[in-house]
Amino acid sequence: MPLVAHTDLPTFQRLREEGEEILDPVRASQQDIREMHIGLLNMMPDAALEATERQFFRLVGACNQIVQFHVHPFTIEGLKRSPQTQAHIARYYESFEKIKLEGLDGLIISGANVTHPSLPEEDFWQPLTEVFSWAKENVTSVLCSCLATHALIQSCYGIKRTRLPAKRWGVFSHKLINRTHPLVAEINTRFDVPHSRFNEIFQSDMERQGIKVLAASKEAGVHLAVSPDGFRIVFFQGHPEYDDISLLKEYKREVMRFYNGEINDYPPFPEHYFDEIVQQIFSDYEHHVRAVKQTGKKLDEFPEAQVLEHIDNTWSDTAKAVFNNWLGKIYQLTHQDRRLPFMDGIDPNNPLGL
């Protein structure tokens, strides 16, 4: 069902241009359809802030439930912002105080960049844990992405993430470990998910704390898990929200960082993402970049346009299905005015009976 453009956030117009159905508030008010309010705590850095809005808004808007979705973006203190990005936030984002006052049915928490060896040293740690504490008591379910997963698991269960020998970067195949959980209903037993991270929380550590792992990869580790009660917290270690070109944009940024002398090593290819044609194009470009750095000649434009037709998205259908299942369960559990007789015996502390 459609998103409701309840503000003039530019993301709504971008999604319209992509063909998404976006309701204006007047039209939405004329429809006798229930509303759901989903928060998006967006902690991503400036370059990815608006793309992250679109990615998560798109997944929410693809849900099949008969409902109008109002998505409420907000952020927290402790994240460095440019004046331009701060102006965007000031104009289009809501405050956490308003979020707490008006309430949410569900909450999505994005990843973030870090600058310190341990998460509690980050300036955003205290504000983030305040959101965690409020959401656990006041929101039906919280969905955490990547860094947010690591932060909440450390905050709630005391499990610290482990630094990997090299960046986990690419598109990896995953298998369902639990095929009966409602979050994975009607999805493929094997599916792809992009990952982009330097740290990991391992399956064995999660399971020792009662966290239920639903899907994992032999190469990339756990992607999808849930809190011991089965639903209150959903953990992603991967990035199913990514666009088809998100990893391409990351690769481009890393190449430019090498060219500008910010890193010493030329970046490797994201795994299982570029086909042979793309790898050859970018190998040739690497030779060009290295030569330019030695000779001081003009750098050719990054050959992004040449590879776009070779970039495939092999994960979005599964991502939409998981989001549909997640939002559908929230819909059922919060639709108290139409509660069905068979729901009367459901334990509110274990609504899925898991």
N, C-alpha and C positions, 0 to 999 in steps of 0.2 A: 504494500500500500504506500501511498505517497507521503513524502515529507511535507511539512507545512512551513512556508517561508514566513515565520512569525517575526523576523527582523529583516533588515536589508543587507545582511551578511553577503559579500560577493560570491561566496561558495555556492549559494542557491542559484545564482545566474549562471555560473560555470556549469553546474549540473544540468540546468535546463538546456544549455547549448550542447551537452552530451546526449540529450534525448531523454533525460530523467523526468518523470512527472513530479512537478513541484506545485503544491496548492498555495494560492494567496490566501491570507487570513479571511477575507470576505467570503470566498467560495467555501473555505473550510467550515466557517460558522454556519453555513446553510445545509451542511450534511449532518445527518443524525448518526454519527460514527464516534466511537469512543476515542479519546485522546490517550496517548502515552508520552511520558516525558523522560527522555534519556539524556543524562549528562555526559559531556565529553571533557575530561580534564586533559587539556592539550599541553604537554610539556616539551614538545619537540623544538629543536633549535629553529632560528628564524627562517633558514632556507627551506625547511620542510614543514613549517607551521600550517600554511594554507593547503598544501597538498595532503597533509594528514587530516585536516577538516574534511576535504572532499572524499578521501578514502573511507573514513568511518561513516560519514553521512550516507555515502552510496550504499554501503552494506546494510545500514539500518533501513534505508528506503527500499531495498530489495525484498524486505520481509513480506511474507504472504498473509499476515494477519489482517483482519478487517479492523483497521485502526489508523488514526492519523498520528504521525510521529512528530513531536516537537523535540529537536535536539538542542541542548543548551551548552554551548562551549564556554569554558572558563579555564583559568590557569592559576598558578600560585606564585608566591614570592620566592626569591632565591635563584631565578633563572635569568641569565644575562640577555638583555634585549636591546636591539638597535632602536633609535627614536622612531623609525618608520614602523617597525613591528609593534612597538609599544603603543603607537597611535592606533594601529589596527585593533589591538586588544582593548584599548580604552573605548573605542567606538562600538565594537561588535560583540565583545565578550561580556558575560555576566560576572558578578562578584560571587565568591564562595558564600558570603553572608546571605545574598539573595537566594542562592541555590538551597541553602539550609532552611531558609524561611519558607520557600514554596515547595520544596520536596522534589524527589525524583522517583521514578519507577525502577530505573536501572542506571548504572554508571559505567562508562568506559574510561580507562586511564591509559594514556599513551606511554610510549617510551620517552627517554630523554638522553642527552649527552652528559657524561660525567667528567670531572676534572680532578678527582681525588682517588687515592688508593682504595678507600672503603666508603660505602654508601652513607653511613651516618656522618661523615665529614662534609658531605655536600650541603651547600646553603639551602637547598630545597628540601632536605630531609625532614626537618621538623614540620614545615607546612604540609608536606605530603603525608606524614603520619597522622596529622590532625584530620585530613580528609579520610584516611583509612578508618580511623576511630569513629568518625561520624557515619560513614557509609555502612560499616558493619552493623550499626544499630538502627539505621533509618532507610536503607535501600534494599530492595528485594534481592538483587544480585549485582555483583561488581565484576566486570571483565577487565583483566589486566594484560597489557601488551609488553613483552620483552623486559625493559628495565623496570617497569612497574611491577611485573611478576617477581623479579629478583628482590625488589625493595619490600613488597608486601610479605613475601615468604620470610625474609630476614626479620622483619618487624613482628610478624605474628608467630613464627615457628622457630626463630633463632638460627635458621640455616643460612650460612654465608655462601655466596656464589664463589666459584673457582675460576681463576684466570686461565684461559686456554693458551696452548703454545702458539697458536696462530688464529687469526680472525676466522670465525665460522661464517662463511659468506657464500651464498649461492642459493640454488633451488634444490631441495632434497626430498627424496621419496620417504613417505611415512606409512606405517601400518597401524590399524586399529588394534589396541590391546584389550579394550572393553567395548564389545559390539552391542551391548544392551542399554547403555546409558542414553537417556533422552536427548542429550546434546548431539549425539552422533547418529541419530535415527535417519535412515534413508540416505546416508552418504556412502561413498565408495570405501571399501576396506583398505585400499591403497590410494594415496593421494599425495600431491606435491605441496610444499610450503616453502616460501623464501625465508632465509635466516640472514641476519647481519648483526653479529655481536662478537665480543671478545671474551665473554664470560658465560658460565653455565651452572645451573643447579641440576645435579644428577638425579636420575630416577630413583636410585637406592636411597638417597637422602630424603627425597620427597616421601617415599613410601614408609620410611621409618617414622615419619610424623603423621601418618594417616592420610596424606594427600593421595588422591586417586588419579592415577595416570590413565588417560584415555587413548592417546596416540603418541607414537615415538618413531624415531628414525635410527637405523644402525649407525649412520654417519653423523647425524646432527643432534641426537639425543631427544629428550622429551619436547614435544611441541604443545600438546593439549592436556591439561590436568584440571582437577576440581578440588575444592576444599573437602575435608572429611565428611561434612554433611551432604555433599553431593551436588550443591548448586550455588550456595551463597557467594562463593568466589570462583571465578573461572580464570585459569592461567594459560596464557600463550607465551611460549619462548620464541616462536617464530613471528613472521609478519604476514599473515594471510590477507591483510588489508592492502598490501602493496599493489600499485599499478604494474602493468607489464613492463614499463620502462624505469621503475624505481631503482632497481639494481644497476641499470645502465647509467642513470644519473649519478649514483654513488661512485661507480667506476670512473666516470668522467671527472668528478671532484677529486678523486685520489690521483688521477693522472695529472691534473692541474697542480695539485699539491707537490707532486714530484718535480714538475717543471719549475715551480716557484721556489724550490729548495726547502719546502716545509717538511718533507720526509726524504730519506736517503735511498730507499728502495722503490723501484718501479712496482706498481701494484699488480698482483696476480689477477687472473680472470676469476670472476665469481664462478663457483663450480656448477656444472650441469645447467648452464644458462646460455652461453654463447655457442652457436653451432660452428662448424669448421670454417664456413665462409666469414663469419664475424670474427673469429679468432685470427684469421689471416689478415683481415683488414686492420685489426687493432695491433697485430704484431708488426705490420708495416708502419703503422703510426708510431709505435714505440721506437723503432729505429730512427724515424724522423725526429721525434722529441729529443732523443739522446744526441743526435747530430746537431740539432739546433742549440742545445745547451753548450756544446763544445765550440760551435762556430759563431754563435750570436746572431744567426740569420733569423728571419721572421718565421714565427710558428704558424703552420697551416691550421685551419679550423679543425676542431675535433670532428671526426667523420660520423657523427651521430646519424645524420640523415641517410647515410648509405646502409645502415644496418637495421633500421626500424622494421622493414618488412620481414626480417629474419628473427625478430624477438617474439616469443610466444608466451602467452599466459596460460599456465597449466594448473592453476590453483584457485581461481576466483569462484568457480561453481561450488567447490567444497566450502570455501569461506562463507558464501551466501547461505548455504544449507545450515552450517553451524550457527550463524547469526539468526537465521529464521527459527531454529530450534530454541535458541537462547531467549529471544524476544517472545516467542510463543509461550514458553513456560512462565516468563514474567507476566504475560497477559493473563494466563490462567490463574496465577497465584494472587494477582492484585485485583481481579475482577470480582470483588466481594459482593457487589450488588446483583450479580447473576450467578452466584455460587450454586453449583449443582448438588443434589442430595448426596451423591457418592463422595463428595469432598468433605462432608461434615466430620468424618472421622480422621482426617489427615492431621498429622502432628505438625504444627506450624514451625517447629524446630528442625523437622526432617520432612519437608513437603514432598520430596520425591520417593520417600520410603526406601532410601539407600543406606 
